[in-house]
Amino acid sequence: MQHQEGVVLLRVQVGTDGSAADVELARSSGYPLLDAAALEAVRRWRFEPAEVGGFPVSSQVDVPVRFSLEDR
């Protein structure tokens, strides 16, 4: 068992259609497996695109992804 926790910060370019047009690692969690899992997941996410004058525009957003273990 890995017992890895941390926060991955991703920089996401959101397309006018709400897709994650580009996703890059802005800050590592320190664990390559967590970083890769966050990148893979966020690439499939859909976002609400920003709007200017009522029209969707491409924008950039930083997305933190937290991996946390809980003792149950």
Beta strands, then each sheet from edge to edge (+ up, - down):
strand 1: 6-14
strand 2: 20-27
strand 3: 50-52
strand 4: 55-57
strand 5: 59-67
sheet 1: 2+ 1- 5+
sheet 2: 3+ 4-
end
